Amino acid sequence: MNSKTTDRIATGFFWASGIIIMLLLAWFLIRILGDGLPKLSWHFITGRPEELMAGGGVGPQLFNSFYILFLSLLISSPIGVGAGVYLAIYAKKSRFTDLVRISVEALSSVPSIVFGLFGFLLFVNWAGWKFSIIGGAATVSLLNLPVLVRVTEEAIRAVPESYWEASLALGSTRWQAIRKVLIPAALPTLITGITLVAGRALGESAILIYTAGLSVSRKTPDFNIFSMGETLSTHLWYIQSEALVPDAKDIAQGSAALLLLVVLVFNLLIGIPSRYLQKKLSGGK
């Protein structure tokens, strides 16, 4: 078999793989949005849920989803980015740093249900926070940390070494070079990493069932971090498995469509500025 035939076969395989993925994605979107979009209304998106009567909404759950996301990023982003910078710049090659990298990679593959059980033992029981928004956010931040550390380290290492050397040659300290040269150059990749963990946090349910609970506060919005914090994803699970409302199927379909739209819009709102920033930093190429 000559090289041209091999090239055609490989090209056809990759094209077929791409088309199959696109068709699966299109089918998924059409199925979820087709069933759920007719169920969406302003009352459904902003209203309170009902336990026994039909016609409830998901307003508190939608608020809790973004509130827990914000708190989890507030906790995990500084720690994850700081640890990644340390591993990329300050840490010398040793058995300890190798152990840290292996541990980070191992943690990034741990199932979320394990983090949920750990958060239940640590924050709900030992810390005495009970089922709460802060307990859920702290546990989600533990889930996000390994990914943020690895993304930050790789983003910093991907910056051309000449940037670092030129900054130090001009008299910058290490911290000044990191703050004014390396992090701005690696910012598009860092934003992409934060977007990935944010999208994962928005759709997370296993962790929050064990830490944030399956109930919401009586008032909306409730910024009390020790209130119970059922999110849209956990509400979807609850509606499908244990709800007593007669329109549970409609609520589940509407919640699934709303959750999908929220994740898509959130990724677009962050992804588009990130692409623009990347082009600007690369000189518009």
C-alpha positions in Angstrom: 0.0 0.0 0.0 1.6 3.3 -1.1 1.7 6.5 0.8 -1.1 8.2 -1.2 -3.6 5.4 -0.6 -2.7 5.5 3.1 -3.2 9.2 3.2 -6.6 8.9 1.5 -7.7 6.2 4.0 -6.5 8.2 7.0 -8.2 11.4 5.7 -11.5 9.5 5.1 -11.3 8.0 8.6 -10.9 11.4 10.2 -13.6 13.0 8.1 -16.0 10.2 9.0 -15.1 10.5 12.7 -15.8 14.2 12.6 -19.1 13.8 10.8 -20.2 11.1 13.3 -19.4 13.3 16.3 -21.3 16.3 14.7 -24.3 14.1 14.0 -24.4 12.7 17.6 -24.1 16.3 18.9 -26.9 17.5 16.6 -29.1 14.6 17.6 -28.4 15.2 21.3 -29.3 19.0 21.0 -32.4 18.4 18.9 -33.7 15.7 21.3 -33.1 17.7 24.5 -34.0 21.1 23.2 -36.9 19.8 21.1 -38.6 18.2 24.2 -37.6 20.9 26.7 -37.9 24.3 24.9 -41.8 24.2 24.7 -41.8 23.8 28.5 -39.8 26.9 29.2 -41.5 30.1 30.3 -40.6 33.1 32.4 -42.6 31.6 35.3 -40.8 28.3 35.0 -37.3 30.0 34.9 -37.9 32.4 37.8 -40.7 30.7 39.8 -40.4 28.6 42.9 -40.7 24.8 42.8 -43.8 22.9 44.0 -43.7 19.7 46.0 -47.2 18.4 45.3 -48.9 20.7 42.8 -48.2 21.1 39.1 -46.8 24.3 37.6 -43.7 24.8 39.7 -40.5 26.6 38.5 -36.8 26.3 39.0 -35.8 29.9 39.9 -34.0 29.1 43.2 -32.2 26.1 41.7 -30.9 28.3 38.8 -29.7 30.9 41.2 -28.0 28.3 43.4 -26.2 26.8 40.3 -24.5 30.1 39.6 -23.9 31.0 43.2 -22.2 27.7 43.9 -20.2 28.0 40.7 -19.0 31.5 41.7 -18.0 30.5 45.2 -16.2 27.3 43.9 -14.2 29.3 41.4 -13.4 31.9 44.1 -11.9 29.2 46.1 -10.2 27.0 43.5 -8.9 29.6 41.0 -6.3 31.3 43.2 -5.1 28.0 44.7 -5.1 26.1 41.4 -3.3 28.9 39.4 -0.8 29.5 42.2 0.0 25.8 42.5 0.4 25.6 38.7 2.8 28.6 38.6 4.8 27.0 41.5 5.2 23.8 39.6 6.1 25.5 36.3 8.5 28.2 37.7 9.7 27.6 41.3 9.6 23.8 41.8 12.9 22.1 41.1 12.8 18.6 39.7 12.7 16.1 42.6 10.9 13.1 43.9 8.6 15.4 45.8 7.5 17.4 42.7 7.1 14.2 40.7 4.9 12.9 43.5 2.8 16.1 43.4 2.3 15.8 39.7 1.3 12.2 39.9 -1.1 13.0 42.7 -2.7 15.8 40.7 -3.1 13.6 37.7 -4.6 10.8 39.9 -7.0 13.2 41.5 -8.2 14.5 38.2 -9.5 11.0 37.3 -11.2 10.3 40.6 -15.0 10.0 40.1 -17.1 12.9 41.3 -19.1 10.6 43.6 -15.9 10.0 45.6 -15.4 13.8 46.1 -19.0 14.0 47.1 -18.6 11.4 49.9 -15.4 13.1 51.0 -17.1 16.4 51.1 -20.0 14.9 53.1 -17.6 13.5 55.7 -15.4 16.6 55.8 -17.7 19.6 55.4 -21.2 18.3 56.3 -20.2 16.1 59.3 -16.8 17.1 60.6 -16.9 20.8 60.0 -20.6 20.9 61.0 -21.8 22.9 58.0 -24.6 20.4 57.3 -26.1 20.5 53.8 -25.2 24.0 52.6 -24.1 26.1 49.7 -20.6 26.6 51.1 -20.2 22.9 51.6 -21.2 22.2 48.0 -18.9 25.0 46.7 -15.9 23.8 48.7 -16.3 20.3 47.5 -16.7 21.3 43.9 -13.6 23.4 44.2 -11.7 20.3 45.3 -13.0 18.6 42.1 -11.8 21.6 40.0 -8.3 22.0 41.6 -6.4 19.2 39.8 -7.6 20.3 36.4 -6.7 24.0 37.1 -3.2 23.0 38.4 -2.4 21.0 35.3 -3.9 23.5 32.9 -1.9 26.4 34.5 1.3 24.5 34.6 1.0 23.5 30.9 -0.1 27.1 29.9 2.9 28.6 31.6 5.3 26.1 30.1 3.8 26.8 26.6 4.9 30.4 26.8 8.2 30.9 24.8 11.2 30.9 27.1 12.5 34.0 25.4 9.6 36.0 27.1 10.9 34.9 30.5 14.5 35.5 29.7 13.9 39.0 28.2 11.9 40.1 31.2 14.6 39.0 33.6 17.3 40.6 31.4 15.4 43.9 31.7 15.7 43.8 35.5 12.4 42.3 36.4 12.0 40.1 39.5 10.6 36.7 39.2 7.2 37.8 40.5 7.1 40.8 38.1 8.0 38.5 35.2 5.2 36.1 36.2 2.6 38.8 36.8 3.3 41.1 33.8 4.7 38.6 31.2 3.9 34.9 31.7 0.4 35.1 33.0 -0.8 37.6 30.4 0.7 35.5 27.6 -0.9 32.3 29.1 -4.2 34.0 29.8 -6.2 32.5 26.8 -5.3 29.0 27.8 -6.0 29.7 31.5 -9.5 31.1 30.5 -10.1 28.0 28.5 -9.2 25.8 31.5 -11.5 27.8 33.8 -14.3 27.6 31.3 -14.0 23.8 31.3 -14.1 23.4 35.0 -16.9 26.0 35.2 -19.0 24.0 32.7 -18.3 20.8 34.7 -19.3 22.5 37.9 -22.6 23.8 36.4 -23.6 20.3 35.4 -22.3 18.5 38.6 -24.9 16.6 40.6 -23.3 13.7 42.5 -21.2 16.0 44.6 -24.0 18.4 45.4 -26.5 15.7 46.4 -24.2 14.8 49.3 -23.1 18.3 50.3 -25.6 21.0 49.2 -28.8 19.0 49.7 -32.1 18.6 47.8 -33.9 21.6 49.1 -33.9 25.4 48.7 -34.3 28.4 50.9 -37.7 30.0 51.4 -36.5 33.3 50.0 -34.9 33.9 46.6 -32.1 35.0 46.1 -30.6 33.8 49.4 -27.0 34.7 49.7 -26.6 32.9 53.1 -23.8 30.4 52.4 -25.1 28.1 55.0 -28.5 27.7 53.4 -29.3 24.4 51.6 -28.5 24.8 47.9 -30.2 22.5 45.5 -29.0 23.3 42.0 -30.6 22.8 38.6 -28.7 19.5 38.0 -29.6 18.0 41.3 -33.2 19.2 40.9 -33.3 17.4 37.6 -32.1 14.2 39.3 -34.7 14.6 42.1 -37.6 15.2 39.7 -36.7 12.1 37.7 -36.3 9.8 40.7 -38.4 10.9 43.7 -40.7 13.8 42.8 -44.5 13.6 43.6 -45.6 16.4 41.3 -47.9 15.3 38.5 -46.0 17.2 35.8 -42.6 15.8 36.8 -41.8 14.7 33.2 -42.4 18.3 31.9 -40.3 19.8 34.7 -37.5 17.3 33.9 -37.6 18.1 30.2 -37.6 21.8 30.8 -34.8 21.6 33.4 -32.6 19.6 31.0 -33.1 22.1 28.2 -32.5 25.1 30.5 -29.3 23.5 31.9 -28.1 22.8 28.4 -28.8 26.3 27.3 -27.1 27.8 30.4 -23.9 25.7 29.8 -23.8 26.6 26.1 -24.4 30.3 26.7 -21.8 30.4 29.5 -19.2 28.8 27.4 -19.9 31.1 24.5 -19.7 34.2 26.7 -16.3 33.2 28.0 -15.0 31.4 24.8 -15.6 34.3 22.3 -13.7 36.9 24.4 -10.9 34.4 25.0 -10.5 33.8 21.2 -10.4 37.6 20.6 -7.8 38.0 23.4 -5.7 35.2 21.9 -5.7 36.8 18.5 -4.9 40.2 20.0 -1.9 38.8 21.9 -0.7 36.9 18.8 -0.7 40.1 16.8 -4.0 39.4 14.9 -2.7 36.4 13.0 
